[in-house]
Amino acid sequence: VEDQVTIVIQVNGKLRRQLTINHQQSAIKDEVLALAKSDPKVAKWLKSGKIKKEIFVPNKLVNFVV
């Protein structure tokens, strides 16, 4: 079992960032969403509008629909 997991962060379906986090932390939706929103490269895409939907796939993907 790997200790680290790479999670893809997308905004409107387009790749914006990849985060590498601990495997145990990757299953907690609120923590992963908070990390993704606080990342500067992702935040600049989120500030342009209101988040309509947050899609979370454990250990794989976070997608924000703006």
Secondary structure, DSSP 8 states (H G I E B T S, - for coil): --SEEEEEEEETTEEEEEEEEETTGGG-HHHHHHHHHHSHHHHHHHTTS---EEEEETTTEEEEE-
